[in-house]
Amino acid sequence: MKSLRHFTSRLPLAALLMPLALFVTSCSGRNNNGSLSIFGILYVLLAIAALFSLLKQDWSLTKKLIWGAVIWFFPFGGSIIYFLFSGRK
């Protein structure tokens, strides 16, 4: 029951960030000339921060691989999901 309360306490923040995440992931991370746009730079910084945070955790390898897959396969949104719901220290 404690984990359910913990989840619901973060739910309003997640509900506010979901439209922003959908907007940002629908935008291209690159400009026409191939350089990174501001959203591409933001994604790279957020993904790097999520991966460093993930590597510092004292979790099992399986849990790290699952969260790493979430971050990898869901660009931008996966990093936000990790920071909101991973229960990291």
Secondary structure, 3 states (H helix, E strand, C coil): CHHHHHHHHHHHHHHHHHHHHHHHHHCCCECCCCCECHHHHHHHHHHHHHHHHHHHCCCCHHHHHHHHHHHHHCCCHHHHHHHHHCCCC
